[in-house]
Amino acid sequence: MQQAPIKELVAFEDFAKLDIRVGTITAVSEVEKSNKLMKLTVDFGDHVRSILAGIRQERENPKEIEGRQALFVVNLPERKMAGELSQGMLFDIGYEDKLTPCLAMPESPMPNGARAG
């Protein structure tokens, strides 16, 4: 892998604005109008969200992540994609470096909604 240069420095206060939380992926379903997106139903403990992720072509079986915990950015504005509403972003590893992405996930079970940082 070719190492990417480190991005421009950001103030800690800017980084602290991101709300990254653990959620359990309870369901994975296809988005009809997209050949890239899958709809993840994610339990954050006190609420459930729909989060769209471009994992359809990255995994042989995208449903294999059902039941797993992962990290999600939850304070992004809602965004409509392919006719569906996304209420956050899956925080995964590898895509930007053209590697087969994997979930960023806790090493042991954590309560849904636990914050990263």
DSSP file (Angstrom, degrees, kcal/mol; ACC not computed):
  #  RESIDUE AA STRUCTURE BP1 BP2  ACC     N-H-->O    O-->H-N    N-H-->O    O-->H-N    TCO  KAPPA ALPHA  PHI   PSI    X-CA   Y-CA   Z-CA
    1    1 A M              0   0    0      0, 0.0     2,-0.6     0, 0.0    97,-0.1   0.000 360.0 360.0 360.0 135.7    0.0    0.0    0.0
    2    2 A Q        -     0   0    0     95,-0.2     2,-0.3     1,-0.0     0, 0.0  -0.741 360.0-124.5 -81.2 120.3    1.2    3.5   -0.9
    3    3 A Q        -     0   0    0     -2,-0.6     3,-0.1     1,-0.1    -1,-0.0  -0.490  21.3-134.8 -69.2 129.4    1.1    5.6    2.3
    4    4 A A        -     0   0    0     -2,-0.3     3,-0.1     1,-0.1    -1,-0.1  -0.544  28.1-100.8 -79.4 148.3   -1.0    8.8    1.9
    5    5 A P        -     0   0    0      0, 0.0     2,-0.2     0, 0.0    -1,-0.1  -0.363  44.8 -96.7 -65.7 151.0    0.4   12.0    3.2
    6    6 A I        -     0   0    0      1,-0.1     3,-0.1    -3,-0.1    -3,-0.0  -0.489  45.3-115.8 -68.7 136.1   -1.0   13.2    6.6
    7    7 A K        -     0   0    0     -2,-0.2     3,-0.1     1,-0.2    -1,-0.1  -0.147  44.2 -69.8 -68.4 167.3   -3.8   15.7    6.1
    8    8 A E        -     0   0    0      1,-0.1    -1,-0.2     0, 0.0     0, 0.0  -0.232  62.4 -95.8 -55.7 143.2   -3.6   19.3    7.3
    9    9 A L        -     0   0    0     -3,-0.1     2,-0.3     1,-0.0    -1,-0.1  -0.301  39.6-159.2 -62.4 145.1   -3.7   19.7   11.1
   10   10 A V        -     0   0    0     -3,-0.1     2,-0.1     2,-0.0    -1,-0.0  -0.925  24.8-102.7-123.0 152.3   -7.0   20.5   12.7
   11   11 A A    >>  -     0   0    0     -2,-0.3     4,-1.8     1,-0.1     3,-0.9  -0.445  28.2-122.0 -69.8 146.1   -7.7   22.0   16.0
   12   12 A F  H 3> S+     0   0    0      1,-0.3     4,-2.8     2,-0.2     5,-0.2   0.866 113.6  61.2 -56.4 -36.4   -8.7   19.6   18.8
   13   13 A E  H 34 S+     0   0    0      1,-0.2     4,-0.5     2,-0.2    -1,-0.3   0.857 103.6  49.4 -60.3 -36.0  -11.9   21.6   19.1
   14   14 A D  H X4 S+     0   0    0     -3,-0.9     3,-0.9     2,-0.2     4,-0.4   0.916 111.8  47.4 -69.7 -43.0  -12.8   20.8   15.5
   15   15 A F  H >< S+     0   0    0     -4,-1.8     3,-1.8     1,-0.2    -2,-0.2   0.905 105.6  60.1 -62.0 -40.6  -12.2   17.1   16.0
   16   16 A A  T 3< S+     0   0    0     -4,-2.8    -1,-0.2     1,-0.3    -2,-0.2   0.662  90.1  71.8 -64.6 -15.6  -14.2   17.1   19.2
   17   17 A K  T <  S+     0   0    0     -3,-0.9    -1,-0.3    -4,-0.5     2,-0.3   0.756  78.2  92.9 -71.4 -23.4  -17.2   18.3   17.2
   18   18 A L    <   -     0   0    0     -3,-1.8     2,-0.8    -4,-0.4    55,-0.0  -0.540  66.9-152.0 -72.5 133.4  -17.5   14.8   15.7
   19   19 A D        +     0   0    0     -2,-0.3    55,-3.0    96,-0.0     2,-0.5  -0.888  19.0 179.1-108.1 100.3  -19.9   12.5   17.6
   20   20 A I  E     +A   73   0A   0     -2,-0.8    96,-3.3    96,-0.4     2,-0.3  -0.904   8.7 174.6-107.3 122.8  -18.6    9.0   17.0
   21   21 A R  E     -AB  72 115A   0     51,-2.7    51,-2.1    -2,-0.5     2,-0.3  -0.903  33.2-110.8-132.0 156.1  -20.6    6.2   18.7
   22   22 A V  E     +A   71   0A   0     92,-2.6    91,-3.4    -2,-0.3     2,-0.3  -0.667  40.3 171.9 -80.5 135.4  -20.8    2.5   18.9
   23   23 A G  E     -A   70   0A   0     47,-2.2    47,-2.1    -2,-0.3     2,-0.5  -0.985  31.0-124.6-141.3 154.0  -23.9    0.9   17.4
   24   24 A T  E     -AC  69  43A   0     19,-2.1    19,-2.9    -2,-0.3     2,-0.8  -0.877  22.8-132.4-100.0 126.8  -25.1   -2.6   16.7
   25   25 A I  E     + C   0  42A   0     43,-2.8    42,-4.3    -2,-0.5    43,-0.3  -0.677  29.8 174.4 -78.6 109.6  -26.1   -3.3   13.1
   26   26 A T  E     +     0   0A   0     15,-2.7     2,-0.3    -2,-0.8    -1,-0.2   0.705  62.7  12.4 -93.5 -21.3  -29.4   -5.1   13.4
   27   27 A A  E     - C   0  41A   0     14,-1.2    14,-2.6    38,-0.1     2,-0.4  -0.990  54.2-161.6-154.9 148.1  -30.3   -5.4    9.7
   28   28 A V  E     + C   0  40A   0     -2,-0.3     2,-0.3    12,-0.2    12,-0.2  -0.995  22.6 169.1-130.5 124.1  -28.7   -4.9    6.3
   29   29 A S  E     - C   0  39A   0     10,-2.4    10,-3.4    -2,-0.4     2,-0.1  -0.945  34.4 -99.6-136.9 158.1  -30.9   -4.5    3.2
   30   30 A E  E     - C   0  38A   0     -2,-0.3     2,-0.7     8,-0.2     8,-0.2  -0.410  23.4-134.1 -74.3 148.6  -30.4   -3.5   -0.4
   31   31 A V    >   -     0   0    0      6,-1.2     3,-1.9     3,-0.3     6,-0.1  -0.936  17.6-147.9-100.4 114.3  -31.2    0.0   -1.6
   32   32 A E  T 3  S+     0   0    0     -2,-0.7    -1,-0.1     1,-0.3    51,-0.1   0.826  91.5  49.6 -55.5 -39.9  -33.2   -0.6   -4.8
   33   33 A K  T 3  S+     0   0    0     49,-0.5     2,-0.3    48,-0.1    -1,-0.3   0.228 107.2  63.8 -88.5  16.1  -32.0    2.5   -6.7
   34   34 A S    <   -     0   0    0     -3,-1.9    -3,-0.3     3,-0.2    47,-0.0  -0.997  52.7-163.9-141.3 143.2  -28.3    1.9   -6.1
   35   35 A N  S    S+     0   0    0     -2,-0.3    -1,-0.1    -5,-0.1    -3,-0.1   0.348  98.5  40.4-101.7   4.4  -25.8   -0.8   -7.0
   36   36 A K  S    S+     0   0    0     20,-0.1    20,-2.6    -5,-0.1    21,-0.4   0.690  97.4  82.1-114.8 -35.3  -23.3    0.5   -4.3
   37   37 A L        -     0   0    0     17,-0.2    -6,-1.2    18,-0.2     2,-0.4  -0.480  47.5-173.3 -86.7 144.6  -25.4    1.4   -1.2
   38   38 A M  E     -CD  30  53A   0     15,-2.4    15,-2.4    -8,-0.2     2,-0.6  -0.970  25.0-126.8-124.9 146.6  -26.8   -0.9    1.5
   39   39 A K  E     -CD  29  52A   0    -10,-3.4   -10,-2.4    -2,-0.4     2,-0.5  -0.843  23.0-161.5 -96.3 120.6  -29.2    0.3    4.2
   40   40 A L  E     -CD  28  51A   0     11,-2.9    11,-2.7    -2,-0.6     2,-0.6  -0.881   8.9-151.6-101.8 129.8  -28.0   -0.5    7.7
   41   41 A T  E     -CD  27  50A   0    -14,-2.6   -15,-2.7    -2,-0.5   -14,-1.2  -0.913  24.7-167.5 -96.8 121.3  -30.4   -0.4   10.6
   42   42 A V  E     -CD  25  49A   0      7,-3.0     7,-2.4    -2,-0.6     2,-0.6  -0.942  18.1-146.4-124.2 129.1  -28.4    0.5   13.6
   43   43 A D  E     +CD  24  48A   0    -19,-2.9   -19,-2.1    -2,-0.4     5,-0.2  -0.820  15.5 177.9 -92.7 119.4  -29.3    0.3   17.3
   44   44 A F        -     0   0    0      3,-3.1     2,-1.5    -2,-0.6     4,-0.1   0.103  50.9-109.1-106.2  20.0  -27.7    3.1   19.4
   45   45 A G  S    S+     0   0    0      2,-0.2    68,-0.1     1,-0.2     3,-0.1  -0.447 112.8  40.9  90.9 -63.8  -29.3    2.1   22.7
   46   46 A D  S    S+     0   0    0     -2,-1.5     2,-0.3     1,-0.2    -1,-0.2   0.528 128.5   7.8 -96.2  -7.1  -31.7    4.9   23.1
   47   47 A H        -     0   0    0      2,-0.0    -3,-3.1    -5,-0.0     2,-0.4  -0.981  65.5-124.8-163.0 166.1  -32.8    5.0   19.4
   48   48 A V  E     -D   43   0A   0     -2,-0.3     2,-0.3    -5,-0.2    -5,-0.2  -0.947  26.0-170.1-119.6 140.4  -32.4    3.3   16.0
   49   49 A R  E     -D   42   0A   0     -7,-2.4    -7,-3.0    -2,-0.4     2,-0.5  -0.906  22.8-129.1-128.0 156.9  -31.2    4.9   12.8
   50   50 A S  E     -D   41   0A   0     -2,-0.3    37,-2.9    -9,-0.2     2,-0.4  -0.931  30.2-177.5-100.8 125.7  -31.0    4.1    9.1
   51   51 A I  E     -D   40   0A   0    -11,-2.7   -11,-2.9    -2,-0.5     2,-0.4  -0.990  16.7-144.3-128.8 125.1  -27.5    4.6    7.8
   52   52 A L  E     -D   39   0A   0     -2,-0.4    38,-0.4    36,-0.3     2,-0.4  -0.712  20.7-178.0 -88.8 137.5  -26.6    4.1    4.1
   53   53 A A  E     -D   38   0A   0    -15,-2.4   -15,-2.4    -2,-0.4     2,-2.0  -0.999  33.4-127.5-137.9 139.3  -23.1    2.7    3.4
   54   54 A G  S    S+     0   0    0     -2,-0.4   -17,-0.2   -17,-0.2     3,-0.1  -0.378  72.3 116.1 -81.8  60.4  -21.4    2.0    0.1
   55   55 A I     >  +     0   0    0     -2,-2.0     4,-1.2     1,-0.1     3,-0.4   0.383  36.0  99.8-109.8   2.1  -20.6   -1.5    0.9
   56   56 A R  T  4 S+     0   0    0    -20,-2.6   -20,-0.1    -3,-0.4   -19,-0.1   0.867  94.9  31.7 -61.7 -39.1  -22.6   -3.5   -1.6
   57   57 A Q  T  4 S+     0   0    0    -21,-0.4    -1,-0.2     1,-0.2    -2,-0.1   0.533 111.3  66.7 -95.8  -7.2  -19.7   -4.1   -4.0
   58   58 A E  T  4 S+     0   0    0     -3,-0.4     2,-0.4   -22,-0.2    -2,-0.2   0.716 101.5  47.1 -84.3 -21.7  -17.0   -4.3   -1.3
   59   59 A R     <  -     0   0    0     -4,-1.2    -1,-0.1     1,-0.1     4,-0.1  -0.950  68.4-141.5-127.0 140.2  -18.3   -7.5    0.3
   60   60 A E  S    S+     0   0    0     -2,-0.4    -1,-0.1     1,-0.3    -2,-0.0   0.896 106.5  18.5 -62.5 -39.5  -19.3  -10.8   -1.1
   61   61 A N    >   -     0   0    0      1,-0.1     3,-2.3    -3,-0.1    -1,-0.3  -0.796  68.1-174.6-133.7  90.9  -22.2  -10.9    1.4
   62   62 A P  G >  S+     0   0    0      0, 0.0     3,-1.3     0, 0.0    -1,-0.1   0.756  82.0  69.4 -58.6 -23.8  -22.9   -7.5    3.0
   63   63 A K  G >  S+     0   0    0      1,-0.3     3,-1.9     2,-0.1   -35,-0.1   0.621  75.3  86.2 -69.9 -10.4  -25.4   -9.2    5.4
   64   64 A E  G <  S+     0   0    0     -3,-2.3    -1,-0.3     1,-0.3    -4,-0.0   0.673  80.6  62.1 -64.6 -15.0  -22.4  -10.8    7.2
   65   65 A I  G X  S+     0   0    0     -3,-1.3     3,-2.0    -4,-0.2   -40,-0.3   0.502  73.7 120.0 -90.6  -2.5  -22.1   -7.6    9.3
   66   66 A E  T <  S+     0   0    0     -3,-1.9   -40,-0.2     1,-0.3     3,-0.1  -0.389  78.2  22.1 -59.0 136.5  -25.6   -8.0   10.8
   67   67 A G  T 3  S+     0   0    0    -42,-4.3    -1,-0.3     1,-0.3     2,-0.2   0.332  99.3 118.8  87.4  -7.2  -25.2   -8.4   14.6
   68   68 A R    <   -     0   0    0     -3,-2.0   -43,-2.8   -43,-0.3    -1,-0.3  -0.628  60.9-128.2 -92.7 150.4  -21.8   -6.7   14.7
   69   69 A Q  E     +A   24   0A   0     -2,-0.2     2,-0.3   -45,-0.2   -45,-0.2  -0.706  35.5 164.1 -90.3 149.4  -20.9   -3.5   16.5
   70   70 A A  E     -A   23   0A   0    -47,-2.1   -47,-2.2    -2,-0.3     2,-0.4  -0.933  38.2 -94.5-152.7 172.9  -19.2   -0.7   14.6
   71   71 A L  E     -A   22   0A   0     33,-2.2    20,-2.7    20,-0.5     2,-0.3  -0.783  39.1-176.9 -97.6 141.7  -18.4    3.0   14.9
   72   72 A F  E     -AE  21  90A   0    -51,-2.1   -51,-2.7    -2,-0.4     2,-0.6  -0.989  30.0-128.3-137.4 143.1  -20.6    5.6   13.3
   73   73 A V  E     +AE  20  89A   0     16,-2.8    16,-2.0    -2,-0.3     3,-0.3  -0.851  31.7 177.4 -87.1 120.9  -20.5    9.3   12.9
   74   74 A V        +     0   0    0    -55,-3.0    -1,-0.1    -2,-0.6   -54,-0.1   0.461  61.0  67.3-110.4  -2.3  -24.0   10.4   14.2
   75   75 A N        +     0   0    0    -56,-0.5    -1,-0.2    14,-0.1    13,-0.1  -0.017  69.0 113.4-113.0  33.9  -24.0   14.2   14.1
   76   76 A L  S    S-     0   0    0     -3,-0.3     3,-0.1   -57,-0.1    13,-0.0  -0.704  79.5 -93.1 -90.3 152.0  -23.8   14.7   10.3
   77   77 A P        -     0   0    0      0, 0.0    11,-0.2     0, 0.0    -1,-0.1  -0.361  50.1 -96.0 -61.9 145.5  -26.9   16.3    8.6
   78   78 A E        -     0   0    0      9,-0.1     2,-0.4     7,-0.1     9,-0.2  -0.324  46.3-160.7 -59.0 146.2  -29.4   13.7    7.3
   79   79 A R  E     -F   86   0B   0      7,-2.3     7,-3.0     9,-0.1     2,-0.5  -0.996  14.0-138.6-139.1 131.3  -28.8   13.1    3.6
   80   80 A K  E     +F   85   0B   0     -2,-0.4     2,-0.4     5,-0.2     5,-0.2  -0.776  28.1 172.0 -90.5 128.3  -31.0   11.6    1.0
   81   81 A M  E >   -F   84   0B   0      3,-3.2     3,-2.5    -2,-0.5   -48,-0.1  -0.998  65.9 -10.1-138.3 131.5  -29.3    9.2   -1.4
   82   82 A A  T 3  S-     0   0    0     -2,-0.4   -49,-0.5     1,-0.3     3,-0.1   0.839 129.6 -54.3  50.4  37.8  -30.9    7.0   -4.0
   83   83 A G  T 3  S+     0   0    0      1,-0.2     2,-0.3   -51,-0.1    -1,-0.3   0.468 120.0 102.6  80.3   1.7  -34.3    7.9   -2.6
   84   84 A E  E <   -F   81   0B   0     -3,-2.5    -3,-3.2   -53,-0.0     2,-0.5  -0.843  69.5-121.9-117.5 154.4  -33.4    6.8    0.9
   85   85 A L  E     -F   80   0B   0     -2,-0.3     2,-0.5    -5,-0.2    -5,-0.2  -0.828  18.7-157.5 -98.7 129.6  -32.5    8.9    4.0
   86   86 A S  E     -F   79   0B   0     -7,-3.0    -7,-2.3    -2,-0.5   -35,-0.2  -0.919   6.5-169.5-107.0 131.2  -29.2    8.3    5.7
   87   87 A Q        -     0   0    0    -37,-2.9     2,-0.3    -2,-0.5   -36,-0.1  -0.172  66.3 -18.0-112.0  37.4  -28.9    9.4    9.3
   88   88 A G  S    S-     0   0    0    -11,-0.2     2,-0.4    -9,-0.1   -36,-0.3  -0.966  73.5 -87.1 155.7-167.9  -25.2    9.1    9.9
   89   89 A M  E     -E   73   0A   0    -16,-2.0   -16,-2.8    -2,-0.3     2,-0.3  -0.995  26.3-122.5-142.8 132.3  -22.0    7.5    8.4
   90   90 A L  E     -E   72   0A   0    -38,-0.4     2,-1.0    -2,-0.4   -18,-0.2  -0.551  25.2-140.7 -66.8 132.7  -20.4    4.2    8.9
   91   91 A F        +     0   0    0    -20,-2.7    13,-1.2    -2,-0.3   -20,-0.5  -0.826  38.4 161.6 -99.9  95.9  -16.8    4.7   10.1
   92   92 A D  E     -G  103   0C   0     -2,-1.0     2,-0.4    11,-0.2    11,-0.2  -0.626  32.2-123.0-115.2 175.9  -14.8    2.1    8.3
   93   93 A I  E    S+G  102   0C   0      9,-2.8     9,-2.1    -2,-0.2    -2,-0.0  -0.942  77.0  21.9-122.7 134.8  -11.1    1.6    7.4
   94   94 A G  S > >S+     0   0    0     -2,-0.4     5,-2.4     7,-0.2     3,-1.1  -0.025  80.3 103.3 112.2 -30.4   -9.4    1.1    4.1
   95   95 A Y  G > 5S+     0   0    0      1,-0.3     3,-2.2     3,-0.2    -2,-0.1   0.907  81.5  53.1 -56.8 -47.2  -11.7    2.6    1.5
   96   96 A E  G 3 5S+     0   0    0      1,-0.3    -1,-0.3     2,-0.1    -3,-0.0   0.746 110.9  48.7 -62.1 -23.2   -9.7    5.8    1.0
   97   97 A D  G < 5S-     0   0    0     -3,-1.1    -1,-0.3     2,-0.1    -2,-0.2   0.216 118.1-111.1-100.5  13.7   -6.5    3.7    0.4
   98   98 A K  T < 5S+     0   0    0     -3,-2.2     2,-0.3     1,-0.2    -3,-0.2   0.820  74.9 135.1  59.9  33.5   -8.3    1.5   -2.2
   99   99 A L  S   <S-     0   0    0     -5,-2.4    -1,-0.2     3,-0.0    -2,-0.1  -0.699  73.3 -87.3-101.4 160.2   -8.1   -1.5    0.2
  100  100 A T        -     0   0    0     -2,-0.3    -5,-0.1    -3,-0.1    -7,-0.1  -0.590  59.1-122.3 -65.7 115.6  -11.0   -3.9    0.9
  101  101 A P        -     0   0    0      0, 0.0     2,-0.3     0, 0.0    -7,-0.2  -0.190  29.1-168.1 -66.0 152.6  -12.7   -1.9    3.7
  102  102 A C  E     -G   93   0C   0     -9,-2.1    -9,-2.8    -3,-0.0    -7,-0.2  -0.936  30.4 -91.9-133.1 159.7  -13.3   -3.4    7.2
  103  103 A L  E     -G   92   0C   0     -2,-0.3     2,-0.8   -11,-0.2   -11,-0.2  -0.419  25.9-132.2 -70.0 141.9  -15.4   -2.1   10.1
  104  104 A A        +     0   0    0    -13,-1.2   -33,-2.2   -33,-0.2   -13,-0.2  -0.886  49.6 162.0 -88.0 115.2  -13.9    0.1   12.7
  105  105 A M        -     0   0    0     -2,-0.8   -35,-0.1   -35,-0.2   -83,-0.0  -0.949  43.7 -93.5-141.6 154.8  -15.2   -1.8   15.8
  106  106 A P        -     0   0    0      0, 0.0   -37,-0.1     0, 0.0     4,-0.1  -0.338  29.8-130.6 -66.1 149.9  -14.6   -2.1   19.5
  107  107 A E  S    S+     0   0    0      1,-0.1     3,-0.0     2,-0.1    -2,-0.0   0.693  93.3  22.7 -76.6 -17.7  -12.3   -4.9   20.6
  108  108 A S  S    S-     0   0    0      0, 0.0    -1,-0.1     0, 0.0     0, 0.0  -0.963 107.4 -73.3-140.4 159.3  -14.9   -6.1   23.1
  109  109 A P        -     0   0    0      0, 0.0    -2,-0.1     0, 0.0     3,-0.0  -0.230  52.2-173.2 -56.6 137.9  -18.6   -5.6   23.4
  110  110 A M        -     0   0    0     -4,-0.1     2,-0.1     4,-0.0     3,-0.1  -0.899  34.3 -89.4-126.7 155.9  -19.6   -2.1   24.4
  111  111 A P    >   -     0   0    0      0, 0.0     3,-2.1     0, 0.0   -89,-0.2  -0.454  53.2-101.6 -63.8 137.2  -23.0   -0.6   25.3
  112  112 A N  T 3  S+     0   0    0      1,-0.3   -89,-0.2    -2,-0.1   -68,-0.2  -0.374 110.8  31.3 -57.6 135.5  -24.7    0.8   22.2
  113  113 A G  T 3  S+     0   0    0    -91,-3.4    -1,-0.3     1,-0.3   -90,-0.1   0.300  80.6 147.5  95.7  -8.1  -24.3    4.6   22.1
  114  114 A A    <   -     0   0    0     -3,-2.1   -92,-2.6   -92,-0.2    -1,-0.3  -0.374  46.1-124.7 -60.9 138.3  -20.9    4.6   23.8
  115  115 A R  B     -B   21   0A   0    -94,-0.2     2,-0.3    -3,-0.1   -94,-0.2  -0.610  11.6-137.3 -91.7 145.7  -18.9    7.5   22.5
  116  116 A A              0   0    0    -96,-3.3   -96,-0.4    -2,-0.3    -1,-0.0  -0.677 360.0 360.0 -91.2 152.2  -15.4    7.3   20.9
  117  117 A G              0   0    0     -2,-0.3    -1,-0.2   -98,-0.1    -2,-0.0   0.402 360.0 360.0 122.7 360.0  -12.8    9.9   21.8
